[in-house]
Amino acid sequence: AGCAGGDAGPGAGGDDDIVVGFAQVGAESGWRTANTKSIQGAFEEAGIELKFSDAQQKQENQIKAIRSYIQQQVDVIAFSPVVESGWDTVLKEAKDAGIPVVLTDRAVDSKDDSLYVSFLGSDFIEEGKKAGEWVVQEFADADSVKIVQLEGTTGAAPANDRAEGFADVIGADPKFEIVASQTGDFTRSGGKQVMEALLKSNPDVDLVYAHNDDMGLGAIEAIEAAGLVPGQDIKIVTVDAVKDGMQALADGKINFIVECSPLLGEQLVDIVRKVVAGEEVEKRIVTEETTFTQEQAVEALPDRQY
Ligand code: GZL
């Protein structure tokens, strides 16, 4: 952002003097660490200075980081909002300071979409629907299907939307019953603890729908500790397709994974360059992603980047 009056501040020249502030959610999952690697690697490659902060999944830490980037008068602020709400005040401060904001990965529920220039990330409702469509087809011959849902971080866009998309699809048939739904905060330990508890109260559960691989991997530990066979006695469908999840899928412990790509770094560099050059950027850029069966995981594993 140029200084008020006087000569233009950083970012007036080519790439080499652009400064970007990125406020990351944390390091809660394999997806998140792959996302951080992609972003840091892409800015390194582009020769653009990236100030980076890890909020340990706390919104107040992300808000503090954004405020510090405003103080430092960076050219662009980018962040992945840990939860959907509570951002309007700090985003207004960035707007008043003339610093454009790019949302990556997760969305905000602000009514005023002038508070950010672009959103780059997945369609989480679509991801939930893909998981639901697999469940409907996998359990076509069953009379009743008891489901445990391991939710992502409470209030996070991927948790809200993956639950919504899934419910939209399975809600059409009353044979599907979500007997318990609880947050595991997108972590492996969270998934394990919640699954241990839910297994005690729901020993006859047929399926686990975990909002990310890490909670699914935690659930596998709990299911095995209870003497049951994950992927057979209790089927598991997850979202992400990170390496550890894909290995469990190839090993038959997970039955289906909906991909959510963390590789947003290069597209973010592209958006930053356009914003600094005053060019138009699309308001919403949705990432390409697919789904994996157990057979497809065996095929895809050797080439997976994360
Ligand atoms: C989704 C991302 C989620 C991942 C989790 O885009 O926000 O957060 O699905 C990660 O693994 O913790």
py3Dmol code that shows the C-alpha trace and the ligand (Angstrom):
import py3Dmol

protein = """\
ATOM      1  CA  ALA A   1       0.000   0.000   0.000  1.00  0.00           C
ATOM      2  CA  GLY A   2       1.481   3.360  -0.948  1.00  0.00           C
ATOM      3  CA  CYS A   3       2.312   5.755   1.889  1.00  0.00           C
ATOM      4  CA  ALA A   4      -0.126   8.686   2.231  1.00  0.00           C
ATOM      5  CA  GLY A   5       1.488  11.453   0.141  1.00  0.00           C
ATOM      6  CA  GLY A   6       5.245  11.258  -0.567  1.00  0.00           C
ATOM      7  CA  ASP A   7       6.625   8.571  -2.858  1.00  0.00           C
ATOM      8  CA  ALA A   8       4.711   5.356  -3.453  1.00  0.00           C
ATOM      9  CA  GLY A   9       5.267   2.712  -0.754  1.00  0.00           C
ATOM     10  CA  PRO A  10       6.251  -0.947  -1.343  1.00  0.00           C
ATOM     11  CA  GLY A  11       4.474  -2.655  -4.204  1.00  0.00           C
ATOM     12  CA  ALA A  12       4.815   0.284  -6.585  1.00  0.00           C
ATOM     13  CA  GLY A  13       7.470  -1.541  -8.664  1.00  0.00           C
ATOM     14  CA  GLY A  14       7.651  -5.105 -10.033  1.00  0.00           C
ATOM     15  CA  ASP A  15       7.171  -8.381  -8.105  1.00  0.00           C
ATOM     16  CA  ASP A  16      10.370  -8.003  -6.152  1.00  0.00           C
ATOM     17  CA  ASP A  17       8.976  -5.274  -3.896  1.00  0.00           C
ATOM     18  CA  ILE A  18       5.446  -6.610  -3.357  1.00  0.00           C
ATOM     19  CA  VAL A  19       4.867  -7.566   0.290  1.00  0.00           C
ATOM     20  CA  VAL A  20       2.018  -9.923   1.206  1.00  0.00           C
ATOM     21  CA  GLY A  21       0.761 -10.822   4.705  1.00  0.00           C
ATOM     22  CA  PHE A  22      -0.769 -14.292   5.081  1.00  0.00           C
ATOM     23  CA  ALA A  23      -2.686 -15.309   8.241  1.00  0.00           C
ATOM     24  CA  GLN A  24      -2.917 -19.132   8.242  1.00  0.00           C
ATOM     25  CA  VAL A  25      -5.410 -21.087  10.385  1.00  0.00           C
ATOM     26  CA  GLY A  26      -2.861 -23.320  12.109  1.00  0.00           C
ATOM     27  CA  ALA A  27      -1.227 -26.717  11.511  1.00  0.00           C
ATOM     28  CA  GLU A  28      -4.148 -28.918  12.601  1.00  0.00           C
ATOM     29  CA  SER A  29      -4.133 -31.436   9.762  1.00  0.00           C
ATOM     30  CA  GLY A  30      -2.171 -32.953   6.924  1.00  0.00           C
ATOM     31  CA  TRP A  31      -4.244 -30.792   4.589  1.00  0.00           C
ATOM     32  CA  ARG A  32      -3.236 -27.600   6.410  1.00  0.00           C
ATOM     33  CA  THR A  33       0.485 -28.364   6.364  1.00  0.00           C
ATOM     34  CA  ALA A  34       0.262 -29.174   2.637  1.00  0.00           C
ATOM     35  CA  ASN A  35      -1.620 -25.893   2.085  1.00  0.00           C
ATOM     36  CA  THR A  36       1.079 -23.933   3.975  1.00  0.00           C
ATOM     37  CA  LYS A  37       3.819 -25.642   1.956  1.00  0.00           C
ATOM     38  CA  SER A  38       2.032 -24.803  -1.298  1.00  0.00           C
ATOM     39  CA  ILE A  39       1.612 -21.128  -0.377  1.00  0.00           C
ATOM     40  CA  GLN A  40       5.126 -20.594   1.019  1.00  0.00           C
ATOM     41  CA  GLY A  41       6.655 -22.469  -1.933  1.00  0.00           C
ATOM     42  CA  ALA A  42       4.725 -20.495  -4.555  1.00  0.00           C
ATOM     43  CA  PHE A  43       5.703 -17.099  -3.086  1.00  0.00           C
ATOM     44  CA  GLU A  44       9.323 -18.210  -2.741  1.00  0.00           C
ATOM     45  CA  GLU A  45       9.276 -19.289  -6.377  1.00  0.00           C
ATOM     46  CA  ALA A  46       7.691 -15.975  -7.444  1.00  0.00           C
ATOM     47  CA  GLY A  47      10.259 -13.907  -5.478  1.00  0.00           C
ATOM     48  CA  ILE A  48       7.465 -12.139  -3.597  1.00  0.00           C
ATOM     49  CA  GLU A  49       7.962 -11.392   0.127  1.00  0.00           C
ATOM     50  CA  LEU A  50       5.454 -13.328   2.243  1.00  0.00           C
ATOM     51  CA  LYS A  51       4.897 -12.501   5.920  1.00  0.00           C
ATOM     52  CA  PHE A  52       3.312 -15.610   7.461  1.00  0.00           C
ATOM     53  CA  SER A  53       1.524 -16.311  10.760  1.00  0.00           C
ATOM     54  CA  ASP A  54       0.041 -19.495  12.304  1.00  0.00           C
ATOM     55  CA  ALA A  55      -3.031 -18.743  14.475  1.00  0.00           C
ATOM     56  CA  GLN A  56      -3.177 -22.149  16.224  1.00  0.00           C
ATOM     57  CA  GLN A  57      -6.840 -22.293  15.070  1.00  0.00           C
ATOM     58  CA  LYS A  58      -7.763 -19.218  17.134  1.00  0.00           C
ATOM     59  CA  GLN A  59      -9.742 -16.417  15.458  1.00  0.00           C
ATOM     60  CA  GLU A  60      -8.321 -13.754  17.791  1.00  0.00           C
ATOM     61  CA  ASN A  61      -4.811 -14.677  16.660  1.00  0.00           C
ATOM     62  CA  GLN A  62      -5.790 -14.318  13.001  1.00  0.00           C
ATOM     63  CA  ILE A  63      -7.349 -10.922  13.720  1.00  0.00           C
ATOM     64  CA  LYS A  64      -4.140  -9.849  15.544  1.00  0.00           C
ATOM     65  CA  ALA A  65      -2.051 -10.979  12.555  1.00  0.00           C
ATOM     66  CA  ILE A  66      -4.252  -9.073  10.089  1.00  0.00           C
ATOM     67  CA  ARG A  67      -3.966  -5.947  12.255  1.00  0.00           C
ATOM     68  CA  SER A  68      -0.185  -6.276  12.286  1.00  0.00           C
ATOM     69  CA  TYR A  69      -0.134  -6.577   8.487  1.00  0.00           C
ATOM     70  CA  ILE A  70      -2.236  -3.395   8.291  1.00  0.00           C
ATOM     71  CA  GLN A  71       0.289  -1.648  10.568  1.00  0.00           C
ATOM     72  CA  GLN A  72       3.134  -2.837   8.362  1.00  0.00           C
ATOM     73  CA  GLN A  73       1.239  -1.505   5.322  1.00  0.00           C
ATOM     74  CA  VAL A  74       1.638  -4.695   3.287  1.00  0.00           C
ATOM     75  CA  ASP A  75       0.364  -4.556  -0.296  1.00  0.00           C
ATOM     76  CA  VAL A  76      -2.099  -7.454   0.008  1.00  0.00           C
ATOM     77  CA  ILE A  77      -3.486  -9.457   2.932  1.00  0.00           C
ATOM     78  CA  ALA A  78      -4.572 -13.053   2.371  1.00  0.00           C
ATOM     79  CA  PHE A  79      -6.002 -15.495   4.915  1.00  0.00           C
ATOM     80  CA  SER A  80      -8.073 -18.625   5.452  1.00  0.00           C
ATOM     81  CA  PRO A  81     -10.759 -17.613   8.011  1.00  0.00           C
ATOM     82  CA  VAL A  82     -10.843 -20.287  10.715  1.00  0.00           C
ATOM     83  CA  VAL A  83     -14.595 -19.660  11.203  1.00  0.00           C
ATOM     84  CA  GLU A  84     -17.157 -17.937   8.949  1.00  0.00           C
ATOM     85  CA  SER A  85     -18.273 -15.068  11.168  1.00  0.00           C
ATOM     86  CA  GLY A  86     -16.750 -12.188  13.164  1.00  0.00           C
ATOM     87  CA  TRP A  87     -14.555 -10.645  10.437  1.00  0.00           C
ATOM     88  CA  ASP A  88     -16.366  -7.454   9.372  1.00  0.00           C
ATOM     89  CA  THR A  89     -14.584  -5.114  11.803  1.00  0.00           C
ATOM     90  CA  VAL A  90     -11.018  -6.110  10.935  1.00  0.00           C
ATOM     91  CA  LEU A  91     -11.802  -6.406   7.213  1.00  0.00           C
ATOM     92  CA  LYS A  92     -13.186  -2.873   7.328  1.00  0.00           C
ATOM     93  CA  GLU A  93      -9.935  -1.697   8.955  1.00  0.00           C
ATOM     94  CA  ALA A  94      -8.012  -3.256   6.052  1.00  0.00           C
ATOM     95  CA  LYS A  95     -10.357  -1.619   3.533  1.00  0.00           C
ATOM     96  CA  ASP A  96      -9.987   1.791   5.242  1.00  0.00           C
ATOM     97  CA  ALA A  97      -6.198   1.319   5.080  1.00  0.00           C
ATOM     98  CA  GLY A  98      -6.512   0.677   1.335  1.00  0.00           C
ATOM     99  CA  ILE A  99      -5.163  -2.894   1.617  1.00  0.00           C
ATOM    100  CA  PRO A 100      -6.973  -5.472  -0.573  1.00  0.00           C
ATOM    101  CA  VAL A 101      -7.843  -8.809   1.089  1.00  0.00           C
ATOM    102  CA  VAL A 102      -7.952 -12.225  -0.604  1.00  0.00           C
ATOM    103  CA  LEU A 103      -9.765 -15.156   1.062  1.00  0.00           C
ATOM    104  CA  THR A 104      -8.217 -18.597   0.516  1.00  0.00           C
ATOM    105  CA  ASP A 105      -9.663 -22.024   1.382  1.00  0.00           C
ATOM    106  CA  ARG A 106     -12.420 -20.975   3.798  1.00  0.00           C
ATOM    107  CA  ALA A 107     -15.114 -18.293   3.358  1.00  0.00           C
ATOM    108  CA  VAL A 108     -16.585 -15.582   5.580  1.00  0.00           C
ATOM    109  CA  ASP A 109     -20.306 -14.859   6.037  1.00  0.00           C
ATOM    110  CA  SER A 110     -19.896 -11.050   5.741  1.00  0.00           C
ATOM    111  CA  LYS A 111     -22.866  -9.483   3.951  1.00  0.00           C
ATOM    112  CA  ASP A 112     -20.556  -6.844   2.497  1.00  0.00           C
ATOM    113  CA  ASP A 113     -18.524  -8.595  -0.188  1.00  0.00           C
ATOM    114  CA  SER A 114     -16.600  -5.390  -0.922  1.00  0.00           C
ATOM    115  CA  LEU A 115     -14.526  -6.371   2.143  1.00  0.00           C
ATOM    116  CA  TYR A 116     -12.504  -8.849   0.044  1.00  0.00           C
ATOM    117  CA  VAL A 117     -11.460  -8.869  -3.615  1.00  0.00           C
ATOM    118  CA  SER A 118     -11.623 -12.625  -4.216  1.00  0.00           C
ATOM    119  CA  PHE A 119     -12.287 -16.062  -2.701  1.00  0.00           C
ATOM    120  CA  LEU A 120     -10.062 -18.936  -3.864  1.00  0.00           C
ATOM    121  CA  GLY A 121     -10.971 -22.413  -2.651  1.00  0.00           C
ATOM    122  CA  SER A 122     -13.250 -25.427  -2.841  1.00  0.00           C
ATOM    123  CA  ASP A 123     -17.020 -25.762  -3.027  1.00  0.00           C
ATOM    124  CA  PHE A 124     -17.563 -27.540   0.298  1.00  0.00           C
ATOM    125  CA  ILE A 125     -21.292 -28.113  -0.282  1.00  0.00           C
ATOM    126  CA  GLU A 126     -20.361 -29.986  -3.469  1.00  0.00           C
ATOM    127  CA  GLU A 127     -17.855 -32.049  -1.482  1.00  0.00           C
ATOM    128  CA  GLY A 128     -20.579 -32.994   1.033  1.00  0.00           C
ATOM    129  CA  LYS A 129     -22.906 -33.943  -1.810  1.00  0.00           C
ATOM    130  CA  LYS A 130     -20.264 -36.170  -3.421  1.00  0.00           C
ATOM    131  CA  ALA A 131     -19.820 -38.000  -0.099  1.00  0.00           C
ATOM    132  CA  GLY A 132     -23.613 -38.367   0.192  1.00  0.00           C
ATOM    133  CA  GLU A 133     -23.960 -39.680  -3.356  1.00  0.00           C
ATOM    134  CA  TRP A 134     -21.374 -42.394  -2.642  1.00  0.00           C
ATOM    135  CA  VAL A 135     -23.250 -43.396   0.562  1.00  0.00           C
ATOM    136  CA  VAL A 136     -26.595 -43.655  -1.289  1.00  0.00           C
ATOM    137  CA  GLN A 137     -25.032 -45.941  -3.897  1.00  0.00           C
ATOM    138  CA  GLU A 138     -22.916 -47.959  -1.411  1.00  0.00           C
ATOM    139  CA  PHE A 139     -25.928 -48.709   0.821  1.00  0.00           C
ATOM    140  CA  ALA A 140     -28.509 -49.107  -1.978  1.00  0.00           C
ATOM    141  CA  ASP A 141     -29.619 -52.534  -0.673  1.00  0.00           C
ATOM    142  CA  ALA A 142     -29.651 -51.664   3.047  1.00  0.00           C
ATOM    143  CA  ASP A 143     -32.949 -51.123   4.909  1.00  0.00           C
ATOM    144  CA  SER A 144     -31.455 -48.823   7.491  1.00  0.00           C
ATOM    145  CA  VAL A 145     -28.086 -47.057   7.765  1.00  0.00           C
ATOM    146  CA  LYS A 146     -26.885 -45.600  11.079  1.00  0.00           C
ATOM    147  CA  ILE A 147     -24.373 -42.811  10.531  1.00  0.00           C
ATOM    148  CA  VAL A 148     -21.921 -41.062  12.867  1.00  0.00           C
ATOM    149  CA  GLN A 149     -20.734 -37.676  11.564  1.00  0.00           C
ATOM    150  CA  LEU A 150     -17.360 -36.276  12.732  1.00  0.00           C
ATOM    151  CA  GLU A 151     -17.698 -32.536  12.141  1.00  0.00           C
ATOM    152  CA  GLY A 152     -14.889 -30.117  11.393  1.00  0.00           C
ATOM    153  CA  THR A 153     -14.150 -27.033  13.496  1.00  0.00           C
ATOM    154  CA  THR A 154     -17.411 -25.574  14.834  1.00  0.00           C
ATOM    155  CA  GLY A 155     -18.409 -22.540  12.755  1.00  0.00           C
ATOM    156  CA  ALA A 156     -15.907 -23.222   9.956  1.00  0.00           C
ATOM    157  CA  ALA A 157     -17.221 -23.000   6.381  1.00  0.00           C
ATOM    158  CA  PRO A 158     -16.020 -26.528   5.456  1.00  0.00           C
ATOM    159  CA  ALA A 159     -17.764 -27.979   8.530  1.00  0.00           C
ATOM    160  CA  ASN A 160     -21.034 -26.124   7.900  1.00  0.00           C
ATOM    161  CA  ASP A 161     -21.092 -26.806   4.172  1.00  0.00           C
ATOM    162  CA  ARG A 162     -19.892 -30.413   4.157  1.00  0.00           C
ATOM    163  CA  ALA A 163     -22.658 -31.202   6.680  1.00  0.00           C
ATOM    164  CA  GLU A 164     -25.219 -29.316   4.543  1.00  0.00           C
ATOM    165  CA  GLY A 165     -24.266 -30.967   1.226  1.00  0.00           C
ATOM    166  CA  PHE A 166     -24.243 -34.445   2.803  1.00  0.00           C
ATOM    167  CA  ALA A 167     -27.620 -33.922   4.532  1.00  0.00           C
ATOM    168  CA  ASP A 168     -29.138 -32.612   1.271  1.00  0.00           C
ATOM    169  CA  VAL A 169     -28.359 -35.926  -0.439  1.00  0.00           C
ATOM    170  CA  ILE A 170     -29.052 -38.530   2.273  1.00  0.00           C
ATOM    171  CA  GLY A 171     -32.004 -36.560   3.657  1.00  0.00           C
ATOM    172  CA  ALA A 172     -34.056 -37.693   0.652  1.00  0.00           C
ATOM    173  CA  ASP A 173     -34.270 -41.240   2.125  1.00  0.00           C
ATOM    174  CA  PRO A 174     -35.380 -41.812   5.762  1.00  0.00           C
ATOM    175  CA  LYS A 175     -33.441 -45.088   5.923  1.00  0.00           C
ATOM    176  CA  PHE A 176     -30.325 -42.945   6.492  1.00  0.00           C
ATOM    177  CA  GLU A 177     -30.125 -41.768  10.099  1.00  0.00           C
ATOM    178  CA  ILE A 178     -27.354 -39.572  11.540  1.00  0.00           C
ATOM    179  CA  VAL A 179     -27.427 -41.061  15.053  1.00  0.00           C
ATOM    180  CA  ALA A 180     -24.666 -38.777  16.358  1.00  0.00           C
ATOM    181  CA  SER A 181     -22.781 -35.737  15.066  1.00  0.00           C
ATOM    182  CA  GLN A 182     -19.960 -34.040  16.953  1.00  0.00           C
ATOM    183  CA  THR A 183     -16.914 -31.890  16.204  1.00  0.00           C
ATOM    184  CA  GLY A 184     -13.442 -33.420  16.206  1.00  0.00           C
ATOM    185  CA  ASP A 185     -11.974 -30.011  15.263  1.00  0.00           C
ATOM    186  CA  PHE A 186     -10.364 -31.417  12.081  1.00  0.00           C
ATOM    187  CA  THR A 187      -7.666 -33.187  14.131  1.00  0.00           C
ATOM    188  CA  ARG A 188      -6.695 -36.864  14.330  1.00  0.00           C
ATOM    189  CA  SER A 189      -6.815 -36.836  18.153  1.00  0.00           C
ATOM    190  CA  GLY A 190     -10.197 -35.116  18.058  1.00  0.00           C
ATOM    191  CA  GLY A 191     -11.571 -37.725  15.682  1.00  0.00           C
ATOM    192  CA  LYS A 192     -10.257 -40.571  17.874  1.00  0.00           C
ATOM    193  CA  GLN A 193     -11.661 -39.157  21.135  1.00  0.00           C
ATOM    194  CA  VAL A 194     -15.101 -38.422  19.671  1.00  0.00           C
ATOM    195  CA  MET A 195     -15.312 -41.808  17.936  1.00  0.00           C
ATOM    196  CA  GLU A 196     -14.364 -43.656  21.142  1.00  0.00           C
ATOM    197  CA  ALA A 197     -17.238 -41.936  22.945  1.00  0.00           C
ATOM    198  CA  LEU A 198     -19.767 -42.297  20.119  1.00  0.00           C
ATOM    199  CA  LEU A 199     -18.936 -45.993  19.629  1.00  0.00           C
ATOM    200  CA  LYS A 200     -19.839 -46.654  23.272  1.00  0.00           C
ATOM    201  CA  SER A 201     -23.281 -45.068  22.813  1.00  0.00           C
ATOM    202  CA  ASN A 202     -23.776 -46.319  19.223  1.00  0.00           C
ATOM    203  CA  PRO A 203     -22.126 -49.776  18.950  1.00  0.00           C
ATOM    204  CA  ASP A 204     -24.243 -50.670  15.894  1.00  0.00           C
ATOM    205  CA  VAL A 205     -23.173 -47.752  13.692  1.00  0.00           C
ATOM    206  CA  ASP A 206     -22.804 -48.652   9.987  1.00  0.00           C
ATOM    207  CA  LEU A 207     -20.895 -45.643   8.627  1.00  0.00           C
ATOM    208  CA  VAL A 208     -18.637 -42.792   9.699  1.00  0.00           C
ATOM    209  CA  TYR A 209     -18.729 -39.570   7.645  1.00  0.00           C
ATOM    210  CA  ALA A 210     -15.668 -37.545   8.699  1.00  0.00           C
ATOM    211  CA  HIS A 211     -15.264 -33.970   7.412  1.00  0.00           C
ATOM    212  CA  ASN A 212     -11.554 -34.615   6.880  1.00  0.00           C
ATOM    213  CA  ASP A 213      -9.093 -37.508   6.551  1.00  0.00           C
ATOM    214  CA  ASP A 214      -7.363 -36.714   9.851  1.00  0.00           C
ATOM    215  CA  MET A 215     -10.525 -37.258  11.907  1.00  0.00           C
ATOM    216  CA  GLY A 216     -11.227 -40.381   9.837  1.00  0.00           C
ATOM    217  CA  LEU A 217      -7.748 -41.709  10.717  1.00  0.00           C
ATOM    218  CA  GLY A 218      -8.473 -41.026  14.395  1.00  0.00           C
ATOM    219  CA  ALA A 219     -11.774 -42.874  14.067  1.00  0.00           C
ATOM    220  CA  ILE A 220      -9.926 -45.875  12.584  1.00  0.00           C
ATOM    221  CA  GLU A 221      -7.798 -46.079  15.752  1.00  0.00           C
ATOM    222  CA  ALA A 222     -10.935 -45.993  17.934  1.00  0.00           C
ATOM    223  CA  ILE A 223     -12.745 -48.608  15.796  1.00  0.00           C
ATOM    224  CA  GLU A 224      -9.744 -50.981  15.925  1.00  0.00           C
ATOM    225  CA  ALA A 225      -9.364 -50.439  19.681  1.00  0.00           C
ATOM    226  CA  ALA A 226     -12.999 -51.563  20.009  1.00  0.00           C
ATOM    227  CA  GLY A 227     -12.121 -54.817  18.198  1.00  0.00           C
ATOM    228  CA  LEU A 228     -13.979 -53.860  15.006  1.00  0.00           C
ATOM    229  CA  VAL A 229     -12.676 -53.761  11.430  1.00  0.00           C
ATOM    230  CA  PRO A 230     -12.701 -50.252   9.852  1.00  0.00           C
ATOM    231  CA  GLY A 231     -13.817 -50.309   6.213  1.00  0.00           C
ATOM    232  CA  GLN A 232     -15.793 -53.519   6.812  1.00  0.00           C
ATOM    233  CA  ASP A 233     -17.728 -53.616  10.134  1.00  0.00           C
ATOM    234  CA  ILE A 234     -17.954 -49.825   9.963  1.00  0.00           C
ATOM    235  CA  LYS A 235     -17.484 -48.104   6.600  1.00  0.00           C
ATOM    236  CA  ILE A 236     -15.748 -44.707   6.474  1.00  0.00           C
ATOM    237  CA  VAL A 237     -16.053 -41.820   4.002  1.00  0.00           C
ATOM    238  CA  THR A 238     -13.843 -38.746   4.400  1.00  0.00           C
ATOM    239  CA  VAL A 239     -12.832 -35.514   2.630  1.00  0.00           C
ATOM    240  CA  ASP A 240      -9.330 -34.245   1.687  1.00  0.00           C
ATOM    241  CA  ALA A 241      -7.328 -37.097   0.030  1.00  0.00           C
ATOM    242  CA  VAL A 242      -4.024 -36.313   1.782  1.00  0.00           C
ATOM    243  CA  LYS A 243      -1.332 -39.019   1.656  1.00  0.00           C
ATOM    244  CA  ASP A 244      -2.182 -40.692   4.997  1.00  0.00           C
ATOM    245  CA  GLY A 245      -5.860 -40.787   4.051  1.00  0.00           C
ATOM    246  CA  MET A 246      -5.117 -42.207   0.623  1.00  0.00           C
ATOM    247  CA  GLN A 247      -2.907 -44.898   2.207  1.00  0.00           C
ATOM    248  CA  ALA A 248      -5.745 -45.914   4.544  1.00  0.00           C
ATOM    249  CA  LEU A 249      -8.085 -45.953   1.521  1.00  0.00           C
ATOM    250  CA  ALA A 250      -5.659 -48.166  -0.438  1.00  0.00           C
ATOM    251  CA  ASP A 251      -5.376 -50.409   2.654  1.00  0.00           C
ATOM    252  CA  GLY A 252      -9.180 -50.819   2.781  1.00  0.00           C
ATOM    253  CA  LYS A 253      -9.655 -49.026   6.129  1.00  0.00           C
ATOM    254  CA  ILE A 254     -11.431 -46.073   4.463  1.00  0.00           C
ATOM    255  CA  ASN A 255     -13.974 -46.768   1.721  1.00  0.00           C
ATOM    256  CA  PHE A 256     -14.196 -43.495  -0.261  1.00  0.00           C
ATOM    257  CA  ILE A 257     -12.489 -40.075  -0.185  1.00  0.00           C
ATOM    258  CA  VAL A 258     -13.700 -36.805  -1.683  1.00  0.00           C
ATOM    259  CA  GLU A 259     -10.687 -34.705  -2.694  1.00  0.00           C
ATOM    260  CA  CYS A 260     -10.188 -31.158  -1.385  1.00  0.00           C
ATOM    261  CA  SER A 261      -7.086 -29.628  -2.944  1.00  0.00           C
ATOM    262  CA  PRO A 262      -4.705 -27.669  -0.648  1.00  0.00           C
ATOM    263  CA  LEU A 263      -2.527 -26.628  -3.599  1.00  0.00           C
ATOM    264  CA  LEU A 264      -3.687 -22.995  -3.741  1.00  0.00           C
ATOM    265  CA  GLY A 265      -0.250 -21.301  -3.713  1.00  0.00           C
ATOM    266  CA  GLU A 266       0.254 -20.658  -7.425  1.00  0.00           C
ATOM    267  CA  GLN A 267      -3.288 -19.367  -7.957  1.00  0.00           C
ATOM    268  CA  LEU A 268      -2.852 -17.067  -4.957  1.00  0.00           C
ATOM    269  CA  VAL A 269       0.372 -15.617  -6.429  1.00  0.00           C
ATOM    270  CA  ASP A 270      -1.534 -15.018  -9.665  1.00  0.00           C
ATOM    271  CA  ILE A 271      -4.353 -13.201  -7.857  1.00  0.00           C
ATOM    272  CA  VAL A 272      -1.847 -11.073  -5.870  1.00  0.00           C
ATOM    273  CA  ARG A 273      -0.041  -9.985  -9.049  1.00  0.00           C
ATOM    274  CA  LYS A 274      -3.332  -9.005 -10.689  1.00  0.00           C
ATOM    275  CA  VAL A 275      -4.551  -7.111  -7.599  1.00  0.00           C
ATOM    276  CA  VAL A 276      -1.294  -5.164  -7.277  1.00  0.00           C
ATOM    277  CA  ALA A 277      -1.405  -4.351 -11.000  1.00  0.00           C
ATOM    278  CA  GLY A 278      -4.955  -3.066 -10.551  1.00  0.00           C
ATOM    279  CA  GLU A 279      -6.355  -5.748 -12.846  1.00  0.00           C
ATOM    280  CA  GLU A 280      -9.799  -7.349 -12.451  1.00  0.00           C
ATOM    281  CA  VAL A 281      -9.878 -10.638 -10.512  1.00  0.00           C
ATOM    282  CA  GLU A 282     -12.800 -13.091 -10.337  1.00  0.00           C
ATOM    283  CA  LYS A 283     -14.780 -12.805  -7.099  1.00  0.00           C
ATOM    284  CA  ARG A 284     -14.866 -16.577  -6.633  1.00  0.00           C
ATOM    285  CA  ILE A 285     -12.322 -19.059  -8.004  1.00  0.00           C
ATOM    286  CA  VAL A 286     -13.282 -22.670  -7.264  1.00  0.00           C
ATOM    287  CA  THR A 287     -10.559 -25.334  -7.283  1.00  0.00           C
ATOM    288  CA  GLU A 288     -10.655 -28.480  -9.424  1.00  0.00           C
ATOM    289  CA  GLU A 289     -10.996 -31.685  -7.412  1.00  0.00           C
ATOM    290  CA  THR A 290     -12.203 -35.279  -7.760  1.00  0.00           C
ATOM    291  CA  THR A 291     -13.032 -38.379  -5.695  1.00  0.00           C
ATOM    292  CA  PHE A 292     -11.217 -41.662  -4.998  1.00  0.00           C
ATOM    293  CA  THR A 293     -12.301 -45.289  -4.552  1.00  0.00           C
ATOM    294  CA  GLN A 294      -9.955 -47.848  -2.972  1.00  0.00           C
ATOM    295  CA  GLU A 295      -8.771 -49.050  -6.396  1.00  0.00           C
ATOM    296  CA  GLN A 296      -8.160 -45.464  -7.588  1.00  0.00           C
ATOM    297  CA  ALA A 297      -6.135 -44.740  -4.435  1.00  0.00           C
ATOM    298  CA  VAL A 298      -3.766 -47.623  -5.162  1.00  0.00           C
ATOM    299  CA  GLU A 299      -3.239 -46.161  -8.659  1.00  0.00           C
ATOM    300  CA  ALA A 300      -2.900 -42.528  -7.553  1.00  0.00           C
ATOM    301  CA  LEU A 301      -0.715 -42.912  -4.434  1.00  0.00           C
ATOM    302  CA  PRO A 302       2.703 -42.995  -6.123  1.00  0.00           C
ATOM    303  CA  ASP A 303       2.098 -39.601  -7.792  1.00  0.00           C
ATOM    304  CA  ARG A 304       0.433 -37.731  -4.913  1.00  0.00           C
ATOM    305  CA  GLN A 305       2.251 -34.445  -4.076  1.00  0.00           C
ATOM    306  CA  TYR A 306       0.878 -34.282  -0.502  1.00  0.00           C
TER     307      TYR A 306
END
"""
ligand_1 = """\
12
GZL
C -10.747 -27.387 3.695
C -9.886 -26.999 4.872
C -10.028 -28.011 5.957
C -9.535 -29.390 5.550
C -9.049 -29.868 6.861
O -10.519 -26.524 2.631
O -10.273 -25.743 5.385
O -9.241 -27.592 7.073
O -10.533 -30.204 4.994
C -8.306 -28.637 7.348
O -8.205 -30.988 6.801
O -7.979 -28.732 8.687
"""
view = py3Dmol.view(width=600, height=400)
view.addModel(protein, "pdb")
view.setStyle({"model": 0}, {"cartoon": {"style": "trace"}})
view.addModel(ligand_1, "xyz")
view.setStyle({"model": 1}, {"stick": {}})
view.zoomTo()
view.show()
